[in-house]
């Protein structure tokens, strides 16, 4: 990237609102001039710190390349560099980003989970820490082309469960007919099992993530996946699961259970995944 272009992006990052407020902790204007070179290289290493450097580098790439927020990327680069150098890099606190509510209540438990498990599961816990920081970033504001808090929270829930050693991915799956959002008898039976598991495990959080196959446009399938997630969530509420215990997200056709070409009907891709955590 030419120096003049990077200067223009850096200045606009300070002046304009985009995916987040521009002042993530540790972000700096001077770092935008070396960010591209840093992101072109591989970063990481062994153990928790090495995995953390890799995760923060990926978040920096997302900020710079997808969100076009080079100023924000410097905050993640600073954390990646510190972790790679062996420093003890902790997750951001909600207070440091001006975030309150549920995230503030979660913070102590998130930190405790990471500290208790990072020696045994360094890669999983490094991802959990990075996904926590991304979640706080998302809570500060998100235009349509940037990660939204629901998606960020679903990624955080998955990462925290893996860090804690809980089986998480695809605990329960509800399948749908082609271009449909209605629940079959089999789907309703699965939801009954989910409710029983919630009671038995004492789960306090559920991630409900909708998916679609590749028939139709990406925008349409995104909306379809979100409607499927909402239909499942509504059915769980009818069965007594508190609405506030659920995090909803739609992945559209981006995370296929069975990889297929575009415009391909695949029943296993038309699904909602429900995962439980405590």
N, C-alpha and C positions, 0 to 999 in steps of 0.2 A: 504494500500500500504506500503511495507517495506521501511524503511528509506533509505537504499542504493538505492532502485529503484527511490525514489523521488529525491534523490541527483543527480542521473544520469540524470533524466528528467530535473531537474532544470538547471544543467550545460549545457546540450545540448540545452535547450531553449535559453540560451544566445549565444551559439556558432553557431547555425544553423538557416537558414531561413526556415519558414514554412508558416502558414496562414497569418501572418503579420510580420512586423519588430518587434523585441522582446521588444522594449522599449515603451509600452503603458504608458501614464501618471499614476503614482502611482503604477506601478508594482514593485515588490521587490523580491529578491531571497529568503530571509528568510521566506516570506509568503508562499512559496511552501510547507514548512514542516507542516503547519497548515491548508492548503487549503482543504485537503480531509475531515478532521473533520468538517470544516465549511460547506462544501457542502453536507454532510450527514444529516444536520439539516434543518428544515424549518425556513425560515426567512421572515419577513414582519411585518404587523401591520395595523393600521387604517390610513386613510388619505393618502395624497400624499406621504409622506416619507415612510410609511409602504409599499405602492404599489411599490415605487421606489426600496426599499430594495429587494422585491421579484423579480422584473424584472432584477436587476443587478445580483442577485444570479443565475437566469436562464442563463444569458449570461456567467457567470463564469463557470457554469456546461457545457455549450456548448464548451467553450475554453478548459477546462480540459479533458472532457470525449470524445467529438467528434473530436476536432482538435488536442488533445494531446499537448496542449500548457499551461502547468501549470503556467508558468511565466506570460503569458498574463492574465490568470484567476485571478491572484492576484490583477490586476488593477481593475477588476470588483468587486472582493471581498472587496477591500478597499472602493469603493463607496457604496456598500451594507451596510457595517458596519457603515459608516458615516451616511447614511440615517436612518438606524435603530436606531442610537443614537440620532437622532433629528437634525443633522446638515443640513445646507442648501447646498445641493449637486447640482451643475449645470451641464449642458451638456458640453462635451469637445468642445473646439473651434477648428476649422480647423487648425489654426496656431500651436496649441499645438501638433498636429500630423503631421505637415508638409504637409497638404492638401490644395490645391488651387482650382481654377476653380469654377464650379457651386456650390460646397458645401460651399465655402467661401461666395459666394453671398447669399446663403440661410440662413446662420447662424443667422443673426439678426431676421429674420422673424420666424424661428423655436423657438428661445428663447422667442420672444414676444407672440407667440401662446401658449406656455406652461405656461408662467407666467399669461396670461390673463384667462386661463381656468382651471388651476389645482385645484382650490378650488371647482369648480362646478363639474368637471369630473376628480377626482384624479387618478383613475386607468388608464383611457385612456391616460391622459397626462404623467403619469409615463412611460407607454409603449412607448409613442412618444419619450420621452427623451432617454430611453434605445435604441430604434431603431435608433435614430440619432447617438449615440455613436458607435453602431454596423456598421452603414453605413460608418462612418469615418474610422473605423478599416478596413472594406472591401476595401476601396479605396487605401489602402497602399500595396495591393498585395494579391493574392488568388490562390493557387493551386486548382486543380480540385475538391478535396474532401472538400474544405472549402467554406463558403458562398461567393458568388460573388457580386460585386457591384450592378448589376441589381436586383437581388433578394432582397438584403438589401434595395435598394431604394424603391422597391415595398412595402416592409413591413413598411418602414418609411412613405411613402405616406398614406397608410391605417391608420397607427397610428395617424398621424397628423390630418387627416380628422376627426377621431373619437374624438380626443382631442378638436378640434374646434367646434364639434357638428354638423358636416355635415354628412348627409347620404352618406355612401361611398360604402359599400360592394355590389358588383354585381349590379351596376347602370344599366349596360347593359350586356347582355349575347348573344354571337353568338354560335350556335351549329353546329356540324359537323357530317357527316356520318361516318360509321365505317371505321377506318384507312384512313380517308380522310382529306385533307386540303383545298379543294375547297369550295368556298362560294355559298350557296344556294340563291335563290331569297329572302327568308325570312331573311337570314343573311345580304344581301346587303341592305334591307330595314331598318334593325336595325342600320347598319352603317350610313345610311342617317340620322336617328334620333340622333345618336351620334354627327354628325357634326352640326346639328341644335342646340343641347344642348350646344355644345362648343361655338357657336356664342351667344346664348341667355344668358348663364351664365358667359361669359367672362372667361372661364376656361383656365388656362395657363399650366396645367399638366394633362396628361392622363396616367394611369397605364393599361397596356395590358398584361394580364396573361393567358397563355395557360394551358390546362389540358387534360388528357387522361383517358380512362377507364383502366381496369386492364388486358385486353387481350394483351399478349406479355410480353417481358422482361421489367424490370424497366428502363434499359438504353434506349431501343427502345422508350418507352413511354415518356421518358424525351425529347428525340430528336423530337418526334412527337408533343409534347406540345409546344416546342419552334418554330417549323415550323408553327404551327397554329397561334401563337402569331405574328410571322413575316408576315404571309399572311394578317392578320387583319390590322396590322400596315401599310403595303404597300397600302392596299385598302383605309385607312384613309388619307394617304399622297396623293393618287390620288384624293381624295375629298377636298384637300386643307388644311388638318391639318399638321402643321409643324412637320417634323421628330424629331426635337429637343425637342418638347413638350411631347414626349412619352417615357415612361420607359417600356421596354419589359422584361418579365420573363417567364420561363416555370416551372410548378410544377410537370410535369409528372403525375403519378398516386398517388401522396402523399396526395392530398387534394380533396377527392372525394365529390361531391355534394350528391351522394347517396352511402352509404357504401355498398360494395359488396365483395364477395369472389374473390380470384385471378382468372384470365381468365374468367371474366364475362363481356359480352357486356351490356353496360348501356348508352343509348343516352344522359342522363342528365349529365354524366361525361365527355362527349366529347365536350368541350366548351372552349371559350375564354371569360374571364370577363374583361370588360372595365369600369374603374372607373375614375371619373373626380374630380379634385380639383382646387382651385384657388390659 
